[in-house]
Amino acid sequence: MFYREAGDFKLSYAEDSQTFPIRFDRYRYFAVLAVAYGVIPFFVNDYWVNAILLPFLIYAIASIGLNILVGYCGQVSLGTGGFMAVGAYACYKLMTSFPEVSMFIHVLLAGGVTALVCVLFGLPSLRIKGFYLAVATLAAQFFLVWLFNRVPWFYNYSASGQINAPERDVFGIVITGPNAPAWATYMFCLIFLTFCAIVARNLTRGTQGRTWMAIRDMDIAAEIIGVSPLRAKMTAFAVSGFFVGISGALFFSVYLGAVEVGEAFGINKSFLVLFMVIIGGLGSIFGSFAGAAFLVLLPVVLKVVGVDLLGWPTDIVAHFQLVIVGALIVTFLILEPHGLAQLWRVTKEKLRLWPFPH
C-alpha cells in the first residue's frame, strides 16, 4: 500500500537499466537531494554542521570506499585510517605548493594519490586473503602513521609536527580555515558525497561491480570463467583508495582544519569506518549511508539522553556507547550480516503487502 511497483512499466532497455528503475525510488532520492541542496543550507548552524552533518558526509564517503573493497570485492582491509591520512597529507602538500589551484582539484588529486598508495599496499591480496590480508593492511596503517610522523617533509618541517589547513575559497566563498561559514563547508562536502555515491552506484551495478562480486563469492571459479583477479582486486583497491582519500582530504581541510596524524588517523579510525560498513550492510551503498548516520548520531543521542536528561557522568556515557556498538556488531554479524540495509529491504517487502499478512 505504501510502497508499490505495480504499473511501473518499462518500454526500453535504457529505462529498465537506469540507476533507479523504480519510479517511487527515483522520486524519493530526488526529494532527498532537493532537501539536502535547497533547504538544509538555509537553516544549519555551526553546531549542526560540525557535530552531525560534516562527520556524516565525510564518513559516508569513507564507508562507500571501504564497502567497495570489503563488501563488494571481499578484500579485508584494516588500513582505512592510514589511507585517510594519505589523502589528508596529499591535500595539505597540494594546498601549500599550489595555492592558486581550486580546492576541488586538490581534493580529487589527493584521492588519486591515495588510490596509488592503496594499490601498492593491495598487491599482497594477489597471494594472500582473509586474516593474512587483514594483517597486511593493518601493517600499512601503522607504517603510514609512522611515516607521516617521522618524515618532516610531509608536515613542511613544522616544529609541532602538525599540519594546518590554509584558508582557501571556491568562487569567492571561503571553505577552509576558521572563517569558513557553516553552510559553505556543508555544501562543499555534500557535492563530493553526491559525486562519490553516483560513481559508486554505477560502478557496482555494471560490469566492474559484477567482476568484484565474482571475486568475492569464489575467486577460483571467477578466474575460470575469464575474470582477471589482478585487474579486479587492483581496481577495487584503487577505487576504494580514491574515495577514502577524498574523505581524508575533507576531514583534514574542511572539518578539522588542523591534524596530528597519530590522533586523527590512528587505528581507531580504521575500526570506526569498518564498524560503519558492518552495521550499515556489506555490499550496499545505502548501507554505507545508514552505518555512517548511525555511528555519527549515536554519540549525540547518548549525550542528550544520558548527560543532559538523566545527568549521568560523561565517562559513563562514553563507555556505554562502546558497549552499544560492540553489542550491535555481534548482533548484526550473527542475526543479520547484511546490516541496516537488509532491514530496510525487509521493511519495503512488508510495506508492499500491507495490510495483508505475510
Contacts in CASP RR format, 6 or more apart in sequence:
PFRMAT RR
TARGET T0000
AUTHOR 0000-0000-0000
METHOD contacts of the structure
MODEL  1
MFYREAGDFKLSYAEDSQTFPIRFDRYRYFAVLAVAYGVIPFFVNDYWVN
AILLPFLIYAIASIGLNILVGYCGQVSLGTGGFMAVGAYACYKLMTSFPE
VSMFIHVLLAGGVTALVCVLFGLPSLRIKGFYLAVATLAAQFFLVWLFNR
VPWFYNYSASGQINAPERDVFGIVITGPNAPAWATYMFCLIFLTFCAIVA
RNLTRGTQGRTWMAIRDMDIAAEIIGVSPLRAKMTAFAVSGFFVGISGAL
FFSVYLGAVEVGEAFGINKSFLVLFMVIIGGLGSIFGSFAGAAFLVLLPV
VLKVVGVDLLGWPTDIVAHFQLVIVGALIVTFLILEPHGLAQLWRVTKEK
LRLWPFPH
1 351 0 8 1.000
1 354 0 8 1.000
1 355 0 8 1.000
2 351 0 8 1.000
2 354 0 8 1.000
3 24 0 8 1.000
3 348 0 8 1.000
3 351 0 8 1.000
3 352 0 8 1.000
4 24 0 8 1.000
4 352 0 8 1.000
5 22 0 8 1.000
5 24 0 8 1.000
5 352 0 8 1.000
8 22 0 8 1.000
8 23 0 8 1.000
8 24 0 8 1.000
10 16 0 8 1.000
10 21 0 8 1.000
15 21 0 8 1.000
18 26 0 8 1.000
19 198 0 8 1.000
19 201 0 8 1.000
19 202 0 8 1.000
19 205 0 8 1.000
20 26 0 8 1.000
20 29 0 8 1.000
33 194 0 8 1.000
36 190 0 8 1.000
37 187 0 8 1.000
37 190 0 8 1.000
40 53 0 8 1.000
40 186 0 8 1.000
41 183 0 8 1.000
41 186 0 8 1.000
41 187 0 8 1.000
42 183 0 8 1.000
44 53 0 8 1.000
44 182 0 8 1.000
44 183 0 8 1.000
44 186 0 8 1.000
45 182 0 8 1.000
46 182 0 8 1.000
48 182 0 8 1.000
49 182 0 8 1.000
49 183 0 8 1.000
49 185 0 8 1.000
49 186 0 8 1.000
50 182 0 8 1.000
50 255 0 8 1.000
51 300 0 8 1.000
52 296 0 8 1.000
52 297 0 8 1.000
52 300 0 8 1.000
53 186 0 8 1.000
53 189 0 8 1.000
54 185 0 8 1.000
54 186 0 8 1.000
54 189 0 8 1.000
54 254 0 8 1.000
54 255 0 8 1.000
55 255 0 8 1.000
55 296 0 8 1.000
56 292 0 8 1.000
56 293 0 8 1.000
56 296 0 8 1.000
56 297 0 8 1.000
57 186 0 8 1.000
57 189 0 8 1.000
57 190 0 8 1.000
57 192 0 8 1.000
57 193 0 8 1.000
57 250 0 8 1.000
58 189 0 8 1.000
58 247 0 8 1.000
58 248 0 8 1.000
58 250 0 8 1.000
58 251 0 8 1.000
58 254 0 8 1.000
58 255 0 8 1.000
59 247 0 8 1.000
59 272 0 8 1.000
59 273 0 8 1.000
59 276 0 8 1.000
59 292 0 8 1.000
59 295 0 8 1.000
59 296 0 8 1.000
60 193 0 8 1.000
60 197 0 8 1.000
60 288 0 8 1.000
60 289 0 8 1.000
60 292 0 8 1.000
60 293 0 8 1.000
61 192 0 8 1.000
61 193 0 8 1.000
61 196 0 8 1.000
61 243 0 8 1.000
61 244 0 8 1.000
61 246 0 8 1.000
61 247 0 8 1.000
61 250 0 8 1.000
62 80 0 8 1.000
62 84 0 8 1.000
62 243 0 8 1.000
62 244 0 8 1.000
62 247 0 8 1.000
62 248 0 8 1.000
62 273 0 8 1.000
62 276 0 8 1.000
62 292 0 8 1.000
63 273 0 8 1.000
63 276 0 8 1.000
63 277 0 8 1.000
63 280 0 8 1.000
63 287 0 8 1.000
63 288 0 8 1.000
63 289 0 8 1.000
63 291 0 8 1.000
63 292 0 8 1.000
64 196 0 8 1.000
64 197 0 8 1.000
64 200 0 8 1.000
64 243 0 8 1.000
64 285 0 8 1.000
64 288 0 8 1.000
65 196 0 8 1.000
65 200 0 8 1.000
65 239 0 8 1.000
65 240 0 8 1.000
65 241 0 8 1.000
65 242 0 8 1.000
65 243 0 8 1.000
65 244 0 8 1.000
65 288 0 8 1.000
66 77 0 8 1.000
66 80 0 8 1.000
66 240 0 8 1.000
66 244 0 8 1.000
66 273 0 8 1.000
66 274 0 8 1.000
66 276 0 8 1.000
66 277 0 8 1.000
66 288 0 8 1.000
67 277 0 8 1.000
67 281 0 8 1.000
67 282 0 8 1.000
67 283 0 8 1.000
67 284 0 8 1.000
67 285 0 8 1.000
67 287 0 8 1.000
67 288 0 8 1.000
68 200 0 8 1.000
68 203 0 8 1.000
68 204 0 8 1.000
68 212 0 8 1.000
68 236 0 8 1.000
68 239 0 8 1.000
68 240 0 8 1.000
68 243 0 8 1.000
69 75 0 8 1.000
69 77 0 8 1.000
69 236 0 8 1.000
69 237 0 8 1.000
69 240 0 8 1.000
69 241 0 8 1.000
70 76 0 8 1.000
70 77 0 8 1.000
70 274 0 8 1.000
70 277 0 8 1.000
70 282 0 8 1.000
71 216 0 8 1.000
71 277 0 8 1.000
71 282 0 8 1.000
71 283 0 8 1.000
72 204 0 8 1.000
72 209 0 8 1.000
72 212 0 8 1.000
72 213 0 8 1.000
72 216 0 8 1.000
72 236 0 8 1.000
72 283 0 8 1.000
73 212 0 8 1.000
73 213 0 8 1.000
73 215 0 8 1.000
73 216 0 8 1.000
73 232 0 8 1.000
73 233 0 8 1.000
73 236 0 8 1.000
74 212 0 8 1.000
74 215 0 8 1.000
74 216 0 8 1.000
75 122 0 8 1.000
75 125 0 8 1.000
75 129 0 8 1.000
75 133 0 8 1.000
75 233 0 8 1.000
75 236 0 8 1.000
75 237 0 8 1.000
76 129 0 8 1.000
76 130 0 8 1.000
76 131 0 8 1.000
76 133 0 8 1.000
76 134 0 8 1.000
76 137 0 8 1.000
77 133 0 8 1.000
77 134 0 8 1.000
77 137 0 8 1.000
77 240 0 8 1.000
77 274 0 8 1.000
78 134 0 8 1.000
78 137 0 8 1.000
78 138 0 8 1.000
78 141 0 8 1.000
78 267 0 8 1.000
78 270 0 8 1.000
78 271 0 8 1.000
78 274 0 8 1.000
79 137 0 8 1.000
79 138 0 8 1.000
79 140 0 8 1.000
79 141 0 8 1.000
79 144 0 8 1.000
79 270 0 8 1.000
80 141 0 8 1.000
80 244 0 8 1.000
80 269 0 8 1.000
80 270 0 8 1.000
80 273 0 8 1.000
80 274 0 8 1.000
81 141 0 8 1.000
81 244 0 8 1.000
81 265 0 8 1.000
81 266 0 8 1.000
81 267 0 8 1.000
81 269 0 8 1.000
81 270 0 8 1.000
81 273 0 8 1.000
82 140 0 8 1.000
82 141 0 8 1.000
82 144 0 8 1.000
82 145 0 8 1.000
82 265 0 8 1.000
82 266 0 8 1.000
82 269 0 8 1.000
82 270 0 8 1.000
83 114 0 8 1.000
83 117 0 8 1.000
83 118 0 8 1.000
83 140 0 8 1.000
83 144 0 8 1.000
83 241 0 8 1.000
83 244 0 8 1.000
83 245 0 8 1.000
84 114 0 8 1.000
84 244 0 8 1.000
84 245 0 8 1.000
84 247 0 8 1.000
84 248 0 8 1.000
84 251 0 8 1.000
84 265 0 8 1.000
84 269 0 8 1.000
85 144 0 8 1.000
85 145 0 8 1.000
85 148 0 8 1.000
85 248 0 8 1.000
85 261 0 8 1.000
85 264 0 8 1.000
85 265 0 8 1.000
85 266 0 8 1.000
86 110 0 8 1.000
86 113 0 8 1.000
86 114 0 8 1.000
86 117 0 8 1.000
86 118 0 8 1.000
86 144 0 8 1.000
86 245 0 8 1.000
87 110 0 8 1.000
87 111 0 8 1.000
87 113 0 8 1.000
87 114 0 8 1.000
87 244 0 8 1.000
87 245 0 8 1.000
87 246 0 8 1.000
87 248 0 8 1.000
87 249 0 8 1.000
87 252 0 8 1.000
88 110 0 8 1.000
88 163 0 8 1.000
88 245 0 8 1.000
88 248 0 8 1.000
88 249 0 8 1.000
88 251 0 8 1.000
88 252 0 8 1.000
88 253 0 8 1.000
88 259 0 8 1.000
88 261 0 8 1.000
88 264 0 8 1.000
88 265 0 8 1.000
89 148 0 8 1.000
89 154 0 8 1.000
89 155 0 8 1.000
89 163 0 8 1.000
89 252 0 8 1.000
89 261 0 8 1.000
90 109 0 8 1.000
90 110 0 8 1.000
90 111 0 8 1.000
90 112 0 8 1.000
90 113 0 8 1.000
90 114 0 8 1.000
90 245 0 8 1.000
90 249 0 8 1.000
91 106 0 8 1.000
91 107 0 8 1.000
91 109 0 8 1.000
91 110 0 8 1.000
91 248 0 8 1.000
91 249 0 8 1.000
91 252 0 8 1.000
91 253 0 8 1.000
92 154 0 8 1.000
92 155 0 8 1.000
92 156 0 8 1.000
92 163 0 8 1.000
92 165 0 8 1.000
92 252 0 8 1.000
92 253 0 8 1.000
92 259 0 8 1.000
93 154 0 8 1.000
93 156 0 8 1.000
94 101 0 8 1.000
94 106 0 8 1.000
94 109 0 8 1.000
94 110 0 8 1.000
95 103 0 8 1.000
95 106 0 8 1.000
95 165 0 8 1.000
95 166 0 8 1.000
95 168 0 8 1.000
95 176 0 8 1.000
95 253 0 8 1.000
96 156 0 8 1.000
96 166 0 8 1.000
98 106 0 8 1.000
99 166 0 8 1.000
99 168 0 8 1.000
102 170 0 8 1.000
103 168 0 8 1.000
103 170 0 8 1.000
103 175 0 8 1.000
103 176 0 8 1.000
103 188 0 8 1.000
103 253 0 8 1.000
104 170 0 8 1.000
106 168 0 8 1.000
106 249 0 8 1.000
106 253 0 8 1.000
107 192 0 8 1.000
107 246 0 8 1.000
107 249 0 8 1.000
107 250 0 8 1.000
107 253 0 8 1.000
108 246 0 8 1.000
110 245 0 8 1.000
110 246 0 8 1.000
110 248 0 8 1.000
110 249 0 8 1.000
111 241 0 8 1.000
111 242 0 8 1.000
111 243 0 8 1.000
111 244 0 8 1.000
111 245 0 8 1.000
111 246 0 8 1.000
111 249 0 8 1.000
112 241 0 8 1.000
112 242 0 8 1.000
112 245 0 8 1.000
113 245 0 8 1.000
114 241 0 8 1.000
114 242 0 8 1.000
114 244 0 8 1.000
114 245 0 8 1.000
114 246 0 8 1.000
114 248 0 8 1.000
115 237 0 8 1.000
115 238 0 8 1.000
115 239 0 8 1.000
115 241 0 8 1.000
115 242 0 8 1.000
115 245 0 8 1.000
116 238 0 8 1.000
117 144 0 8 1.000
117 241 0 8 1.000
118 237 0 8 1.000
118 238 0 8 1.000
118 240 0 8 1.000
118 241 0 8 1.000
118 242 0 8 1.000
118 244 0 8 1.000
119 234 0 8 1.000
119 237 0 8 1.000
119 238 0 8 1.000
121 136 0 8 1.000
121 137 0 8 1.000
121 140 0 8 1.000
121 237 0 8 1.000
122 136 0 8 1.000
122 137 0 8 1.000
122 233 0 8 1.000
122 234 0 8 1.000
122 237 0 8 1.000
123 234 0 8 1.000
124 132 0 8 1.000
124 133 0 8 1.000
124 136 0 8 1.000
125 133 0 8 1.000
125 136 0 8 1.000
125 233 0 8 1.000
125 237 0 8 1.000
126 229 0 8 1.000
126 230 0 8 1.000
126 233 0 8 1.000
128 136 0 8 1.000
129 219 0 8 1.000
138 267 0 8 1.000
138 270 0 8 1.000
141 266 0 8 1.000
141 267 0 8 1.000
141 270 0 8 1.000
142 267 0 8 1.000
145 261 0 8 1.000
145 262 0 8 1.000
145 265 0 8 1.000
145 266 0 8 1.000
147 154 0 8 1.000
148 154 0 8 1.000
148 155 0 8 1.000
148 261 0 8 1.000
149 161 0 8 1.000
149 261 0 8 1.000
149 262 0 8 1.000
152 158 0 8 1.000
152 161 0 8 1.000
154 163 0 8 1.000
155 161 0 8 1.000
155 162 0 8 1.000
155 163 0 8 1.000
156 163 0 8 1.000
160 260 0 8 1.000
161 260 0 8 1.000
162 258 0 8 1.000
162 259 0 8 1.000
162 260 0 8 1.000
163 252 0 8 1.000
163 258 0 8 1.000
163 259 0 8 1.000
164 257 0 8 1.000
164 258 0 8 1.000
165 176 0 8 1.000
165 177 0 8 1.000
165 252 0 8 1.000
165 253 0 8 1.000
165 254 0 8 1.000
165 256 0 8 1.000
165 257 0 8 1.000
165 258 0 8 1.000
166 176 0 8 1.000
166 177 0 8 1.000
167 174 0 8 1.000
167 176 0 8 1.000
167 177 0 8 1.000
167 179 0 8 1.000
167 180 0 8 1.000
168 174 0 8 1.000
168 175 0 8 1.000
168 176 0 8 1.000
168 177 0 8 1.000
168 253 0 8 1.000
169 175 0 8 1.000
170 184 0 8 1.000
170 188 0 8 1.000
173 181 0 8 1.000
173 184 0 8 1.000
174 180 0 8 1.000
174 181 0 8 1.000
174 184 0 8 1.000
175 184 0 8 1.000
175 185 0 8 1.000
175 188 0 8 1.000
175 254 0 8 1.000
176 253 0 8 1.000
176 254 0 8 1.000
176 257 0 8 1.000
177 257 0 8 1.000
180 254 0 8 1.000
185 254 0 8 1.000
185 255 0 8 1.000
188 250 0 8 1.000
188 254 0 8 1.000
189 250 0 8 1.000
189 254 0 8 1.000
189 255 0 8 1.000
192 246 0 8 1.000
192 250 0 8 1.000
196 243 0 8 1.000
196 246 0 8 1.000
197 285 0 8 1.000
197 289 0 8 1.000
200 239 0 8 1.000
200 243 0 8 1.000
200 285 0 8 1.000
201 285 0 8 1.000
203 209 0 8 1.000
203 239 0 8 1.000
204 212 0 8 1.000
204 283 0 8 1.000
204 285 0 8 1.000
208 235 0 8 1.000
211 222 0 8 1.000
211 227 0 8 1.000
211 228 0 8 1.000
211 231 0 8 1.000
211 232 0 8 1.000
212 232 0 8 1.000
212 235 0 8 1.000
212 236 0 8 1.000
214 221 0 8 1.000
214 222 0 8 1.000
214 225 0 8 1.000
214 227 0 8 1.000
214 232 0 8 1.000
215 222 0 8 1.000
215 227 0 8 1.000
215 229 0 8 1.000
215 232 0 8 1.000
215 233 0 8 1.000
215 236 0 8 1.000
219 229 0 8 1.000
222 229 0 8 1.000
222 232 0 8 1.000
223 229 0 8 1.000
248 265 0 8 1.000
251 259 0 8 1.000
251 264 0 8 1.000
252 259 0 8 1.000
252 264 0 8 1.000
256 264 0 8 1.000
259 265 0 8 1.000
272 295 0 8 1.000
275 295 0 8 1.000
275 325 0 8 1.000
275 329 0 8 1.000
276 288 0 8 1.000
276 291 0 8 1.000
276 292 0 8 1.000
276 294 0 8 1.000
276 295 0 8 1.000
277 287 0 8 1.000
277 288 0 8 1.000
277 291 0 8 1.000
278 329 0 8 1.000
278 332 0 8 1.000
278 333 0 8 1.000
278 339 0 8 1.000
279 290 0 8 1.000
279 291 0 8 1.000
279 294 0 8 1.000
279 295 0 8 1.000
279 325 0 8 1.000
279 328 0 8 1.000
279 329 0 8 1.000
279 332 0 8 1.000
279 339 0 8 1.000
279 340 0 8 1.000
280 287 0 8 1.000
280 288 0 8 1.000
280 290 0 8 1.000
280 291 0 8 1.000
280 294 0 8 1.000
280 332 0 8 1.000
280 339 0 8 1.000
280 340 0 8 1.000
280 341 0 8 1.000
281 287 0 8 1.000
281 288 0 8 1.000
281 290 0 8 1.000
281 291 0 8 1.000
281 332 0 8 1.000
281 337 0 8 1.000
281 338 0 8 1.000
281 339 0 8 1.000
281 340 0 8 1.000
281 341 0 8 1.000
281 342 0 8 1.000
282 337 0 8 1.000
282 338 0 8 1.000
282 339 0 8 1.000
283 338 0 8 1.000
283 341 0 8 1.000
284 338 0 8 1.000
284 341 0 8 1.000
284 342 0 8 1.000
286 341 0 8 1.000
286 344 0 8 1.000
287 339 0 8 1.000
287 340 0 8 1.000
287 341 0 8 1.000
290 339 0 8 1.000
290 340 0 8 1.000
290 341 0 8 1.000
290 344 0 8 1.000
291 340 0 8 1.000
294 340 0 8 1.000
295 325 0 8 1.000
298 321 0 8 1.000
298 324 0 8 1.000
298 325 0 8 1.000
299 321 0 8 1.000
302 317 0 8 1.000
302 320 0 8 1.000
302 321 0 8 1.000
302 324 0 8 1.000
303 314 0 8 1.000
303 317 0 8 1.000
306 312 0 8 1.000
306 317 0 8 1.000
307 313 0 8 1.000
307 314 0 8 1.000
307 317 0 8 1.000
312 320 0 8 1.000
332 339 0 8 1.000
336 342 0 8 1.000
336 343 0 8 1.000
349 358 0 8 1.000
350 358 0 8 1.000
END
